[in-house]
Amino acid sequence: MPKLYIEDIPPSNATGYPAPFDEPVAGRWWRRLAPAGGLTEMGASHVVLKPGAWSSQRHWHDDEDELLVMLTGEAVLVEDASGDSDGRTVLKPGDVCAWPKGVTNGHHLINESDADCSFIAIGAGNQKGTGAYPDIDMMFDDRAYFHKDGTPYPAK
């Protein structure tokens, strides 16, 4: 049956981020939908952010397109400031965001409300590709997290 029962998929708040970059995502709980549905050409996750939690460190992907559909609650999308924009956009249920691969405008969500919020995040392309974090000394590839000078962070 193609229907996925989200409650039957074990939640996790695991992250591979090295300390202290792991702390802001401690209140992020995800369930991997794509593997549960047998999908192999894309990634998809149901994500819940507790109040104060971040979806990730602000990042971009060189080889992966991303799509996000806001389901419940409210979160603030943080991107690069440009023009009249301060880089902050409030997202509410039904809002959809898209980030093409290779665009170096880092993004993440922060739950600044006092209630949980949830969204579906979808990735397509080379999910084991490379990318970077513009606000911190970190980048990634399919093997690990690295300092921007190429020195690897210790594996968790």
N, CA, C and O atoms as a GROMACS GRO file, in nm:
protein
  624
    1MET      N    1   0.085  -0.119   0.000
    1MET     CA    2   0.000   0.000   0.000
    1MET      C    3   0.089   0.124   0.000
    1MET      O    4   0.184   0.132   0.078
    2PRO      N    5   0.060   0.222  -0.085
    2PRO     CA    6   0.145   0.341  -0.094
    2PRO      C    7   0.128   0.439   0.021
    2PRO      O    8   0.212   0.527   0.039
    3LYS      N    9   0.022   0.427   0.100
    3LYS     CA   10   0.005   0.522   0.212
    3LYS      C   11   0.108   0.492   0.320
    3LYS      O   12   0.126   0.378   0.362
    4LEU      N   13   0.177   0.598   0.363
    4LEU     CA   14   0.273   0.585   0.472
    4LEU      C   15   0.205   0.629   0.601
    4LEU      O   16   0.140   0.733   0.606
    5TYR      N   17   0.221   0.550   0.704
    5TYR     CA   18   0.168   0.584   0.835
    5TYR      C   19   0.283   0.646   0.914
    5TYR      O   20   0.368   0.577   0.970
    6ILE      N   21   0.283   0.779   0.918
    6ILE     CA   22   0.394   0.853   0.978
    6ILE      C   23   0.422   0.808   1.121
    6ILE      O   24   0.537   0.797   1.162
    7GLU      N   25   0.316   0.782   1.196
    7GLU     CA   26   0.334   0.741   1.336
    7GLU      C   27   0.409   0.609   1.349
    7GLU      O   28   0.468   0.582   1.454
    8ASP      N   29   0.407   0.526   1.244
    8ASP     CA   30   0.476   0.397   1.247
    8ASP      C   31   0.624   0.408   1.211
    8ASP      O   32   0.699   0.311   1.228
    9ILE      N   33   0.667   0.524   1.162
    9ILE     CA   34   0.808   0.544   1.126
    9ILE      C   35   0.879   0.601   1.249
    9ILE      O   36   0.838   0.706   1.300
   10PRO      N   37   0.982   0.536   1.296
   10PRO     CA   38   1.049   0.584   1.418
   10PRO      C   39   1.106   0.725   1.402
   10PRO      O   40   1.176   0.753   1.304
   11PRO      N   41   1.078   0.814   1.497
   11PRO     CA   42   1.137   0.949   1.491
   11PRO      C   43   1.280   0.947   1.545
   11PRO      O   44   1.317   0.861   1.624
   12SER      N   45   1.357   1.042   1.500
   12SER     CA   46   1.494   1.057   1.549
   12SER      C   47   1.530   1.205   1.553
   12SER      O   48   1.481   1.285   1.474
   13ASN      N   49   1.616   1.240   1.646
   13ASN     CA   50   1.673   1.375   1.644
   13ASN      C   51   1.825   1.367   1.629
   13ASN      O   52   1.897   1.460   1.666
   14ALA      N   53   1.872   1.256   1.574
   14ALA     CA   54   2.016   1.237   1.553
   14ALA      C   55   2.068   1.339   1.452
   14ALA      O   56   1.996   1.381   1.360
   15THR      N   57   2.192   1.377   1.470
   15THR     CA   58   2.261   1.464   1.375
   15THR      C   59   2.407   1.424   1.370
   15THR      O   60   2.463   1.376   1.468
   16GLY      N   61   2.467   1.445   1.255
   16GLY     CA   62   2.610   1.421   1.242
   16GLY      C   63   2.692   1.545   1.268
   16GLY      O   64   2.815   1.540   1.267
   17TYR      N   65   2.623   1.658   1.293
   17TYR     CA   66   2.696   1.783   1.317
   17TYR      C   67   2.790   1.770   1.437
   17TYR      O   68   2.753   1.713   1.539
   18PRO      N   69   2.911   1.820   1.423
   18PRO     CA   70   3.001   1.823   1.538
   18PRO      C   71   2.958   1.933   1.637
   18PRO      O   72   2.890   2.028   1.599
   19ALA      N   73   2.999   1.917   1.763
   19ALA     CA   74   2.972   2.020   1.863
   19ALA      C   75   3.052   2.144   1.825
   19ALA      O   76   3.162   2.131   1.772
   20PRO      N   77   3.003   2.260   1.851
   20PRO     CA   78   2.875   2.298   1.912
   20PRO      C   79   2.763   2.315   1.811
   20PRO      O   80   2.654   2.362   1.847
   21PHE      N   81   2.787   2.279   1.684
   21PHE     CA   82   2.689   2.304   1.579
   21PHE      C   83   2.567   2.214   1.590
   21PHE      O   84   2.465   2.238   1.526
   22ASP      N   85   2.576   2.109   1.672
   22ASP     CA   86   2.465   2.017   1.693
   22ASP      C   87   2.360   2.072   1.790
   22ASP      O   88   2.245   2.028   1.788
   23GLU      N   89   2.397   2.167   1.874
   23GLU     CA   90   2.306   2.215   1.979
   23GLU      C   91   2.177   2.278   1.927
   23GLU      O   92   2.070   2.245   1.980
   24PRO      N   93   2.179   2.367   1.827
   24PRO     CA   94   2.054   2.429   1.782
   24PRO      C   95   1.954   2.332   1.718
   24PRO      O   96   1.836   2.363   1.708
   25VAL      N   97   2.001   2.214   1.674
   25VAL     CA   98   1.910   2.118   1.611
   25VAL      C   99   1.864   2.008   1.705
   25VAL      O  100   1.800   1.912   1.661
   26ALA      N  101   1.895   2.019   1.834
   26ALA     CA  102   1.856   1.916   1.930
   26ALA      C  103   1.704   1.899   1.937
   26ALA      O  104   1.656   1.790   1.967
   27GLY      N  105   1.628   2.004   1.910
   27GLY     CA  106   1.482   1.998   1.912
   27GLY      C  107   1.420   1.971   1.777
   27GLY      O  108   1.301   1.996   1.757
   28ARG      N  109   1.498   1.920   1.684
   28ARG     CA  110   1.449   1.882   1.552
   28ARG      C  111   1.427   1.731   1.551
   28ARG      O  112   1.519   1.654   1.577
   29TRP      N  113   1.305   1.690   1.520
   29TRP     CA  114   1.271   1.547   1.514
   29TRP      C  115   1.228   1.514   1.372
   29TRP      O  116   1.140   1.582   1.318
   30TRP      N  117   1.287   1.412   1.312
   30TRP     CA  118   1.259   1.377   1.173
   30TRP      C  119   1.222   1.230   1.160
   30TRP      O  120   1.262   1.146   1.240
   31ARG      N  121   1.146   1.205   1.055
   31ARG     CA  122   1.111   1.068   1.016
   31ARG      C  123   1.142   1.057   0.867
   31ARG      O  124   1.092   1.139   0.788
   32ARG      N  125   1.220   0.961   0.827
   32ARG     CA  126   1.259   0.944   0.687
   32ARG      C  127   1.145   0.876   0.611
   32ARG      O  128   1.116   0.758   0.634
   33LEU      N  129   1.082   0.949   0.522
   33LEU     CA  130   0.968   0.898   0.446
   33LEU      C  131   1.011   0.818   0.324
   33LEU      O  132   0.952   0.714   0.295
   34ALA      N  133   1.112   0.865   0.253
   34ALA     CA  134   1.152   0.800   0.128
   34ALA      C  135   1.190   0.653   0.150
   34ALA      O  136   1.137   0.567   0.080
   35PRO      N  137   1.278   0.620   0.245
   35PRO     CA  138   1.311   0.478   0.264
   35PRO      C  139   1.189   0.395   0.307
   35PRO      O  140   1.174   0.280   0.266
   36ALA      N  141   1.103   0.454   0.390
   36ALA     CA  142   0.984   0.381   0.435
   36ALA      C  143   0.892   0.349   0.318
   36ALA      O  144   0.820   0.249   0.321
   37GLY      N  145   0.892   0.434   0.215
   37GLY     CA  146   0.810   0.412   0.097
   37GLY      C  147   0.881   0.338  -0.015
   37GLY      O  148   0.823   0.316  -0.121
   38GLY      N  149   1.008   0.298   0.008
   38GLY     CA  150   1.083   0.227  -0.094
   38GLY      C  151   1.139   0.317  -0.203
   38GLY      O  152   1.181   0.268  -0.307
   39LEU      N  153   1.141   0.448  -0.180
   39LEU     CA  154   1.192   0.541  -0.281
   39LEU      C  155   1.344   0.545  -0.276
   39LEU      O  156   1.404   0.549  -0.168
   40THR      N  157   1.407   0.545  -0.393
   40THR     CA  158   1.553   0.543  -0.400
   40THR      C  159   1.611   0.659  -0.479
   40THR      O  160   1.733   0.678  -0.478
   41GLU      N  161   1.530   0.738  -0.549
   41GLU     CA  162   1.579   0.846  -0.634
   41GLU      C  163   1.563   0.984  -0.569
   41GLU      O  164   1.596   1.086  -0.631
   42MET      N  165   1.512   0.988  -0.448
   42MET     CA  166   1.490   1.115  -0.380
   42MET      C  167   1.489   1.090  -0.229
   42MET      O  168   1.472   0.977  -0.184
   43GLY      N  169   1.508   1.197  -0.154
   43GLY     CA  170   1.494   1.190  -0.011
   43GLY      C  171   1.370   1.269   0.029
   43GLY      O  172   1.335   1.367  -0.036
   44ALA      N  173   1.305   1.226   0.135
   44ALA     CA  174   1.189   1.298   0.187
   44ALA      C  175   1.179   1.270   0.335
   44ALA      O  176   1.192   1.155   0.379
   45SER      N  177   1.154   1.374   0.412
   45SER     CA  178   1.142   1.359   0.556
   45SER      C  179   1.027   1.443   0.608
   45SER      O  180   0.998   1.551   0.558
   46HIS      N  181   0.961   1.391   0.710
   46HIS     CA  182   0.863   1.466   0.788
   46HIS      C  183   0.942   1.520   0.907
   46HIS      O  184   1.004   1.442   0.980
   47VAL      N  185   0.940   1.651   0.927
   47VAL     CA  186   1.022   1.713   1.031
   47VAL      C  187   0.933   1.793   1.127
   47VAL      O  188   0.844   1.866   1.084
   48VAL      N  189   0.960   1.777   1.256
   48VAL     CA  190   0.894   1.858   1.359
   48VAL      C  191   1.003   1.938   1.429
   48VAL      O  192   1.104   1.883   1.474
   49LEU      N  193   0.981   2.068   1.439
   49LEU     CA  194   1.071   2.154   1.515
   49LEU      C  195   1.001   2.195   1.644
   49LEU      O  196   0.893   2.252   1.640
   50LYS      N  197   1.064   2.166   1.755
   50LYS     CA  198   1.016   2.212   1.885
   50LYS      C  199   1.046   2.362   1.896
   50LYS      O  200   1.132   2.413   1.824
   51PRO      N  201   0.977   2.432   1.985
   51PRO     CA  202   1.005   2.575   2.002
   51PRO      C  203   1.155   2.600   2.028
   51PRO      O  204   1.216   2.536   2.113
   52GLY      N  205   1.211   2.693   1.952
   52GLY     CA  206   1.352   2.728   1.964
   52GLY      C  207   1.445   2.648   1.876
   52GLY      O  208   1.562   2.684   1.861
   53ALA      N  209   1.396   2.539   1.817
   53ALA     CA  210   1.484   2.451   1.738
   53ALA      C  211   1.508   2.506   1.598
   53ALA      O  212   1.426   2.580   1.542
   54TRP      N  213   1.621   2.468   1.543
   54TRP     CA  214   1.658   2.498   1.405
   54TRP      C  215   1.640   2.371   1.322
   54TRP      O  216   1.653   2.260   1.373
   55SER      N  217   1.611   2.388   1.193
   55SER     CA  218   1.603   2.273   1.103
   55SER      C  219   1.742   2.219   1.071
   55SER      O  220   1.759   2.099   1.049
   56SER      N  221   1.840   2.306   1.068
   56SER     CA  222   1.978   2.272   1.032
   56SER      C  223   2.062   2.396   1.059
   56SER      O  224   2.009   2.501   1.097
   57GLN      N  225   2.190   2.384   1.040
   57GLN     CA  226   2.271   2.505   1.025
   57GLN      C  227   2.236   2.563   0.888
   57GLN      O  228   2.197   2.488   0.798
   58ARG      N  229   2.250   2.693   0.871
   58ARG     CA  230   2.219   2.754   0.742
   58ARG      C  231   2.318   2.700   0.639
   58ARG      O  232   2.439   2.706   0.659
   59HIS      N  233   2.264   2.646   0.527
   59HIS     CA  234   2.345   2.570   0.432
   59HIS      C  235   2.292   2.581   0.290
   59HIS      O  236   2.184   2.637   0.267
   60TRP      N  237   2.369   2.528   0.196
   60TRP     CA  238   2.324   2.505   0.059
   60TRP      C  239   2.388   2.376   0.009
   60TRP      O  240   2.487   2.328   0.065
   61HIS      N  241   2.329   2.323  -0.098
   61HIS     CA  242   2.380   2.201  -0.162
   61HIS      C  243   2.430   2.233  -0.302
   61HIS      O  244   2.364   2.306  -0.376
   62ASP      N  245   2.544   2.179  -0.338
   62ASP     CA  246   2.597   2.196  -0.474
   62ASP      C  247   2.525   2.106  -0.575
   62ASP      O  248   2.515   2.140  -0.692
   63ASP      N  249   2.476   1.990  -0.529
   63ASP     CA  250   2.427   1.886  -0.620
   63ASP      C  251   2.286   1.837  -0.591
   63ASP      O  252   2.244   1.737  -0.648
   64GLU      N  253   2.212   1.904  -0.504
   64GLU     CA  254   2.080   1.855  -0.465
   64GLU      C  255   1.978   1.968  -0.463
   64GLU      O  256   2.000   2.071  -0.398
   65ASP      N  257   1.868   1.949  -0.534
   65ASP     CA  258   1.754   2.040  -0.526
   65ASP      C  259   1.678   2.009  -0.398
   65ASP      O  260   1.670   1.894  -0.355
   66GLU      N  261   1.621   2.114  -0.336
   66GLU     CA  262   1.542   2.094  -0.214
   66GLU      C  263   1.406   2.162  -0.230
   66GLU      O  264   1.394   2.267  -0.294
   67LEU      N  265   1.305   2.100  -0.172
   67LEU     CA  266   1.169   2.152  -0.169
   67LEU      C  267   1.115   2.132  -0.028
   67LEU      O  268   1.136   2.028   0.033
   68LEU      N  269   1.045   2.232   0.023
   68LEU     CA  270   0.989   2.225   0.157
   68LEU      C  271   0.844   2.266   0.151
   68LEU      O  272   0.809   2.366   0.086
   69VAL      N  273   0.756   2.189   0.218
   69VAL     CA  274   0.614   2.221   0.228
   69VAL      C  275   0.580   2.232   0.377
   69VAL      O  276   0.591   2.135   0.451
   70MET      N  277   0.540   2.351   0.418
   70MET     CA  278   0.505   2.375   0.559
   70MET      C  279   0.369   2.313   0.588
   70MET      O  280   0.273   2.335   0.513
   71LEU      N  281   0.361   2.235   0.695
   71LEU     CA  282   0.237   2.165   0.729
   71LEU      C  283   0.161   2.231   0.844
   71LEU      O  284   0.043   2.263   0.832
   72THR      N  285   0.230   2.251   0.957
   72THR     CA  286   0.164   2.305   1.076
   72THR      C  287   0.253   2.408   1.144
   72THR      O  288   0.375   2.407   1.127
   73GLY      N  289   0.191   2.496   1.219
   73GLY     CA  290   0.266   2.593   1.298
   73GLY      C  291   0.328   2.701   1.213
   73GLY      O  292   0.282   2.732   1.103
   74GLU      N  293   0.435   2.758   1.268
   74GLU     CA  294   0.501   2.871   1.204
   74GLU      C  295   0.650   2.861   1.228
   74GLU      O  296   0.694   2.822   1.337
   75ALA      N  297   0.728   2.895   1.127
   75ALA     CA  298   0.874   2.898   1.138
   75ALA      C  299   0.926   3.017   1.059
   75ALA      O  300   0.857   3.071   0.972
   76VAL      N  301   1.047   3.058   1.091
   76VAL     CA  302   1.111   3.168   1.019
   76VAL      C  303   1.219   3.109   0.929
   76VAL      O  304   1.312   3.043   0.976
   77LEU      N  305   1.206   3.134   0.799
   77LEU     CA  306   1.307   3.097   0.702
   77LEU      C  307   1.415   3.205   0.706
   77LEU      O  308   1.384   3.323   0.693
   78VAL      N  309   1.540   3.165   0.723
   78VAL     CA  310   1.652   3.259   0.726
   78VAL      C  311   1.740   3.230   0.605
   78VAL      O  312   1.791   3.119   0.589
   79GLU      N  313   1.758   3.332   0.521
   79GLU     CA  314   1.844   3.323   0.403
   79GLU      C  315   1.933   3.447   0.401
   79GLU      O  316   1.930   3.528   0.494
   80ASP      N  317   2.012   3.461   0.295
   80ASP     CA  318   2.092   3.582   0.278
   80ASP      C  319   2.000   3.702   0.263
   80ASP      O  320   1.896   3.693   0.198
   81ALA      N  321   2.038   3.814   0.322
   81ALA     CA  322   1.964   3.940   0.301
   81ALA      C  323   1.993   3.989   0.160
   81ALA      O  324   2.105   3.974   0.110
   82SER      N  325   1.891   4.049   0.096
   82SER     CA  326   1.911   4.104  -0.038
   82SER      C  327   1.807   4.212  -0.064
   82SER      O  328   1.692   4.200  -0.022
   83GLY      N  329   1.848   4.316  -0.132
   83GLY     CA  330   1.755   4.424  -0.164
   83GLY      C  331   1.688   4.479  -0.040
   83GLY      O  332   1.755   4.520   0.055
   84ASP      N  333   1.555   4.480  -0.039
   84ASP     CA  334   1.479   4.527   0.076
   84ASP      C  335   1.456   4.418   0.179
   84ASP      O  336   1.398   4.444   0.284
   85SER      N  337   1.501   4.297   0.152
   85SER     CA  338   1.477   4.184   0.241
   85SER      C  339   1.587   4.174   0.346
   85SER      O  340   1.705   4.189   0.316
   86ASP      N  341   1.546   4.148   0.470
   86ASP     CA  342   1.644   4.124   0.576
   86ASP      C  343   1.683   3.976   0.583
   86ASP      O  344   1.758   3.935   0.671
   87GLY      N  345   1.631   3.897   0.488
   87GLY     CA  346   1.664   3.755   0.483
   87GLY      C  347   1.575   3.667   0.567
   87GLY      O  348   1.597   3.546   0.574
   88ARG      N  349   1.473   3.725   0.631
   88ARG     CA  350   1.382   3.648   0.718
   88ARG      C  351   1.241   3.649   0.659
   88ARG      O  352   1.187   3.755   0.626
   89THR      N  353   1.182   3.529   0.646
   89THR     CA  354   1.048   3.515   0.593
   89THR      C  355   0.969   3.421   0.683
   89THR      O  356   1.014   3.309   0.710
   90VAL      N  357   0.853   3.464   0.730
   90VAL     CA  358   0.768   3.378   0.813
   90VAL      C  359   0.697   3.278   0.722
   90VAL      O  360   0.637   3.316   0.622
   91LEU      N  361   0.705   3.150   0.759
   91LEU     CA  362   0.638   3.044   0.685
   91LEU      C  363   0.523   2.990   0.769
   91LEU      O  364   0.536   2.968   0.889
   92LYS      N  365   0.410   2.968   0.702
   92LYS     CA  366   0.289   2.916   0.767
   92LYS      C  367   0.238   2.797   0.687
   92LYS      O  368   0.285   2.773   0.576
   93PRO      N  369   0.142   2.722   0.742
   93PRO     CA  370   0.091   2.604   0.671
   93PRO      C  371   0.049   2.635   0.528
   93PRO      O  372  -0.021   2.733   0.501
   94GLY      N  373   0.093   2.549   0.437
   94GLY     CA  374   0.064   2.565   0.295
   94GLY      C  375   0.174   2.636   0.218
   94GLY      O  376   0.176   2.629   0.095
   95ASP      N  377   0.264   2.704   0.287
   95ASP     CA  378   0.375   2.771   0.218
   95ASP      C  379   0.472   2.666   0.162
   95ASP      O  380   0.495   2.561   0.223
   96VAL      N  381   0.529   2.697   0.046
   96VAL     CA  382   0.622   2.607  -0.022
   96VAL      C  383   0.749   2.685  -0.056
   96VAL      O  384   0.741   2.798  -0.104
   97CYS      N  385   0.865   2.625  -0.031
   97CYS     CA  386   0.994   2.686  -0.064
   97CYS      C  387   1.072   2.591  -0.153
   97CYS      O  388   1.059   2.469  -0.141
   98ALA      N  389   1.152   2.646  -0.243
   98ALA     CA  390   1.236   2.565  -0.331
   98ALA      C  391   1.375   2.626  -0.339
   98ALA      O  392   1.390   2.747  -0.350
   99TRP      N  393   1.477   2.540  -0.333
   99TRP     CA  394   1.616   2.582  -0.345
   99TRP      C  395   1.683   2.496  -0.451
   99TRP      O  396   1.706   2.377  -0.430
  100PRO      N  397   1.715   2.556  -0.566
  100PRO     CA  398   1.785   2.481  -0.670
  100PRO      C  399   1.928   2.448  -0.628
  100PRO      O  400   1.992   2.524  -0.555
  101LYS      N  401   1.975   2.334  -0.673
  101LYS     CA  402   2.114   2.295  -0.645
  101LYS      C  403   2.209   2.401  -0.699
  101LYS      O  404   2.182   2.464  -0.802
  102GLY      N  405   2.319   2.420  -0.629
  102GLY     CA  406   2.423   2.512  -0.674
  102GLY      C  407   2.401   2.658  -0.641
  102GLY      O  408   2.492   2.738  -0.661
  103VAL      N  409   2.284   2.694  -0.592
  103VAL     CA  410   2.259   2.834  -0.554
  103VAL      C  411   2.313   2.853  -0.412
  103VAL      O  412   2.269   2.785  -0.320
  104THR      N  413   2.407   2.944  -0.395
  104THR     CA  414   2.479   2.956  -0.268
  104THR      C  415   2.413   3.052  -0.170
  104THR      O  416   2.481   3.121  -0.095
  105ASN      N  417   2.282   3.055  -0.169
  105ASN     CA  418   2.205   3.131  -0.070
  105ASN      C  419   2.168   3.034   0.041
  105ASN      O  420   2.070   2.960   0.031
  106GLY      N  421   2.248   3.034   0.149
  106GLY     CA  422   2.224   2.943   0.260
  106GLY      C  423   2.086   2.964   0.320
  106GLY      O  424   2.035   3.076   0.321
  107HIS      N  425   2.026   2.856   0.369
  107HIS     CA  426   1.891   2.863   0.424
  107HIS      C  427   1.876   2.765   0.541
  107HIS      O  428   1.943   2.663   0.548
  108HIS      N  429   1.786   2.800   0.631
  108HIS     CA  430   1.739   2.709   0.734
  108HIS      C  431   1.613   2.769   0.796
  108HIS      O  432   1.582   2.886   0.773
  109LEU      N  433   1.542   2.689   0.875
  109LEU     CA  434   1.423   2.734   0.945
  109LEU      C  435   1.453   2.738   1.094
  109LEU      O  436   1.527   2.655   1.146
  110ILE      N  437   1.392   2.836   1.162
  110ILE     CA  438   1.399   2.845   1.308
  110ILE      C  439   1.256   2.855   1.359
  110ILE      O  440   1.177   2.936   1.310
  111ASN      N  441   1.223   2.773   1.457
  111ASN     CA  442   1.092   2.783   1.521
  111ASN      C  443   1.102   2.884   1.635
  111ASN      O  444   1.150   2.851   1.744
  112GLU      N  445   1.058   3.005   1.610
  112GLU     CA  446   1.062   3.111   1.711
  112GLU      C  447   0.930   3.123   1.785
  112GLU      O  448   0.912   3.215   1.865
  113SER      N  449   0.838   3.031   1.760
  113SER     CA  450   0.708   3.036   1.826
  113SER      C  451   0.712   2.953   1.955
  113SER      O  452   0.816   2.899   1.991
  114ASP      N  453   0.599   2.946   2.022
  114ASP     CA  454   0.591   2.868   2.147
  114ASP      C  455   0.521   2.734   2.125
  114ASP      O  456   0.482   2.669   2.222
  115ALA      N  457   0.505   2.692   2.000
  115ALA     CA  458   0.441   2.564   1.967
  115ALA      C  459   0.522   2.492   1.861
  115ALA      O  460   0.600   2.553   1.788
  116ASP      N  461   0.504   2.360   1.854
  116ASP     CA  462   0.571   2.282   1.750
  116ASP      C  463   0.528   2.330   1.612
  116ASP      O  464   0.418   2.382   1.595
  117CYS      N  465   0.615   2.311   1.513
  117CYS     CA  466   0.578   2.328   1.373
  117CYS      C  467   0.626   2.205   1.299
  117CYS      O  468   0.712   2.132   1.347
  118SER      N  469   0.569   2.181   1.180
  118SER     CA  470   0.611   2.065   1.103
  118SER      C  471   0.611   2.097   0.954
  118SER      O  472   0.540   2.185   0.907
  119PHE      N  473   0.693   2.021   0.882
  119PHE     CA  474   0.704   2.039   0.738
  119PHE      C  475   0.755   1.910   0.675
  119PHE      O  476   0.808   1.822   0.743
  120ILE      N  477   0.738   1.901   0.544
  120ILE     CA  478   0.795   1.793   0.465
  120ILE      C  479   0.912   1.854   0.388
  120ILE      O  480   0.896   1.956   0.321
  121ALA      N  481   1.028   1.791   0.396
  121ALA     CA  482   1.146   1.833   0.321
  121ALA      C  483   1.178   1.725   0.219
  121ALA      O  484   1.185   1.606   0.252
  122ILE      N  485   1.198   1.766   0.094
  122ILE     CA  486   1.225   1.673  -0.015
  122ILE      C  487   1.355   1.715  -0.084
  122ILE      O  488   1.376   1.834  -0.110
  123GLY      N  489   1.439   1.619  -0.111
  123GLY     CA  490   1.563   1.645  -0.183
  123GLY      C  491   1.574   1.552  -0.303
  123GLY      O  492   1.539   1.435  -0.295
  124ALA      N  493   1.623   1.605  -0.414
  124ALA     CA  494   1.642   1.525  -0.534
  124ALA      C  495   1.775   1.562  -0.597
  124ALA      O  496   1.818   1.677  -0.591
  125GLY      N  497   1.839   1.465  -0.657
  125GLY     CA  498   1.970   1.485  -0.714
  125GLY      C  499   2.071   1.403  -0.636
  125GLY      O  500   2.035   1.300  -0.578
  126ASN      N  501   2.194   1.448  -0.633
  126ASN     CA  502   2.300   1.376  -0.562
  126ASN      C  503   2.294   1.408  -0.414
  126ASN      O  504   2.352   1.507  -0.369
  127GLN      N  505   2.223   1.325  -0.338
  127GLN     CA  506   2.206   1.348  -0.196
  127GLN      C  507   2.334   1.323  -0.116
  127GLN      O  508   2.340   1.353   0.003
  128LYS      N  509   2.434   1.270  -0.182
  128LYS     CA  510   2.563   1.249  -0.116
  128LYS      C  511   2.665   1.349  -0.169
  128LYS      O  512   2.785   1.325  -0.165
  129GLY      N  513   2.616   1.462  -0.218
  129GLY     CA  514   2.701   1.562  -0.278
  129GLY      C  515   2.772   1.650  -0.177
  129GLY      O  516   2.798   1.610  -0.064
  130THR      N  517   2.803   1.771  -0.221
  130THR     CA  518   2.878   1.864  -0.139
  130THR      C  519   2.795   1.989  -0.112
  130THR      O  520   2.695   2.014  -0.178
  131GLY      N  521   2.839   2.066  -0.015
  131GLY     CA  522   2.774   2.192   0.018
  131GLY      C  523   2.851   2.262   0.128
  131GLY      O  524   2.957   2.217   0.172
  132ALA      N  525   2.794   2.374   0.172
  132ALA     CA  526   2.866   2.455   0.271
  132ALA      C  527   2.769   2.526   0.363
  132ALA      O  528   2.648   2.530   0.338
  133TYR      N  529   2.824   2.580   0.469
  133TYR     CA  530   2.752   2.653   0.573
  133TYR      C  531   2.814   2.793   0.580
  133TYR      O  532   2.925   2.808   0.630
  134PRO      N  533   2.743   2.896   0.531
  134PRO     CA  534   2.805   3.028   0.520
  134PRO      C  535   2.833   3.097   0.654
  134PRO      O  536   2.918   3.186   0.660
  135ASP      N  537   2.763   3.059   0.760
  135ASP     CA  538   2.776   3.130   0.887
  135ASP      C  539   2.879   3.070   0.982
  135ASP      O  540   2.916   3.133   1.081
  136ILE      N  541   2.926   2.950   0.951
  136ILE     CA  542   3.017   2.880   1.042
  136ILE      C  543   3.132   2.819   0.961
  136ILE      O  544   3.125   2.812   0.838
  137ASP      N  545   3.235   2.776   1.030
  137ASP     CA  546   3.351   2.715   0.966
  137ASP      C  547   3.324   2.567   0.939
  137ASP      O  548   3.380   2.480   1.004
  138MET      N  549   3.235   2.541   0.841
  138MET     CA  550   3.202   2.402   0.811
  138MET      C  551   3.153   2.389   0.667
  138MET      O  552   3.084   2.477   0.614
  139MET      N  553   3.189   2.278   0.605
  139MET     CA  554   3.138   2.236   0.476
  139MET      C  555   3.123   2.084   0.483
  139MET      O  556   3.165   2.022   0.581
  140PHE      N  557   3.062   2.025   0.381
  140PHE     CA  558   3.040   1.881   0.385
  140PHE      C  559   3.058   1.819   0.248
  140PHE      O  560   3.048   1.886   0.145
  141ASP      N  561   3.084   1.687   0.250
  141ASP     CA  562   3.077   1.606   0.130
  141ASP      C  563   3.012   1.474   0.172
  141ASP      O  564   2.960   1.464   0.283
  142ASP      N  565   3.016   1.374   0.085
  142ASP     CA  566   2.946   1.250   0.115
  142ASP      C  567   3.011   1.168   0.226
  142ASP      O  568   2.956   1.066   0.268
  143ARG      N  569   3.126   1.210   0.272
  143ARG     CA  570   3.197   1.134   0.375
  143ARG      C  571   3.191   1.196   0.513
  143ARG      O  572   3.184   1.124   0.612
  144ALA      N  573   3.194   1.331   0.521
  144ALA     CA  574   3.211   1.391   0.654
  144ALA      C  575   3.190   1.542   0.648
  144ALA      O  576   3.161   1.600   0.543
  145TYR      N  577   3.205   1.602   0.765
  145TYR     CA  578   3.205   1.748   0.780
  145TYR      C  579   3.350   1.793   0.792
  145TYR      O  580   3.433   1.728   0.855
  146PHE      N  581   3.380   1.908   0.728
  146PHE     CA  582   3.516   1.960   0.724
  146PHE      C  583   3.516   2.108   0.761
  146PHE      O  584   3.417   2.179   0.740
  147HIS      N  585   3.629   2.153   0.816
  147HIS     CA  586   3.653   2.296   0.827
  147HIS      C  587   3.671   2.349   0.685
  147HIS      O  588   3.699   2.272   0.593
  148LYS      N  589   3.655   2.479   0.668
  148LYS     CA  590   3.669   2.535   0.533
  148LYS      C  591   3.811   2.525   0.480
  148LYS      O  592   3.832   2.540   0.359
  149ASP      N  593   3.910   2.499   0.566
  149ASP     CA  594   4.047   2.477   0.519
  149ASP      C  595   4.070   2.330   0.479
  149ASP      O  596   4.181   2.294   0.440
  150GLY      N  597   3.965   2.246   0.490
  150GLY     CA  598   3.974   2.106   0.451
  150GLY      C  599   4.003   2.010   0.564
  150GLY      O  600   3.997   1.888   0.543
  151THR      N  601   4.033   2.060   0.684
  151THR     CA  602   4.059   1.973   0.799
  151THR      C  603   3.928   1.908   0.844
  151THR      O  604   3.830   1.979   0.868
  152PRO      N  605   3.926   1.775   0.856
  152PRO     CA  606   3.799   1.712   0.897
  152PRO      C  607   3.767   1.735   1.044
  152PRO      O  608   3.856   1.746   1.129
  153TYR      N  609   3.637   1.744   1.071
  153TYR     CA  610   3.591   1.741   1.210
  153TYR      C  611   3.595   1.597   1.257
  153TYR      O  612   3.582   1.506   1.175
  154PRO      N  613   3.614   1.574   1.387
  154PRO     CA  614   3.610   1.436   1.438
  154PRO      C  615   3.474   1.373   1.407
  154PRO      O  616   3.371   1.438   1.419
  155ALA      N  617   3.475   1.247   1.368
  155ALA     CA  618   3.351   1.174   1.341
  155ALA      C  619   3.277   1.149   1.473
  155ALA      O  620   3.338   1.128   1.578
  156LYS      N  621   3.145   1.150   1.464
  156LYS     CA  622   3.064   1.120   1.584
  156LYS      C  623   3.051   0.971   1.600
  156LYS      O  624   2.987   0.924   1.695
   0.00000   0.00000   0.00000
